[in-house]
Amino acid sequence: MDIAGMAAYSVGMMQGMQKQQANVAMTRNAIESNTQAAQTITAQVAEQAKAVAQAATSGKIDITV
């Protein structure tokens, strides 16, 4: 392989690595976003469960299974 071929190969490898790094960053951002959404939903469900429990214990609603 001549110098021009080696240079072209190196440029291609560098571009491939940059694309992989961009994909990793996008995946990381998606995971962080989904984690935040899950935490928010979990907190909302916990608050709703507390409200239902308080209503049930105060006799405002009747839960029968």
C-alpha positions, -999 to +999 in steps of 0.1 A: +000+000+000+014+034-009+014+065+013-017+079-004-035+046+002-024+045+039-035+081+043-069+074+028-072+043+050-063+063+081-089+090+073-115+063+068-107+047+102-108+081+119-142+089+104-155+055+114-143+061+150-159+095+151-192+080+139-190+053+166-183+080+193-213+100+181-235+069+183-222+062+218-230+098+228-265+096+214-271+063+231-259+076+264-281+107+260-311+085+253-304+063+283-301+093+306-333+108+292-352+075+296-338+071+332-350+106+341-385+098+326-387+066+345-377+083+378-404+109+372-431+083+365-420+063+395-424+094+417-458+101+402-470+065+408-457+067+444-476+099+450-508+084+435-504+052+457-501+074+488-532+093+478-552+061+473-539+046+505-549+078+524-583+078+508-588+041+515-579+045+552-600+075+557-631+057+544-635+079+513-632+049+490-640+013+494-615-012+479-628-047+477-610-076+461 
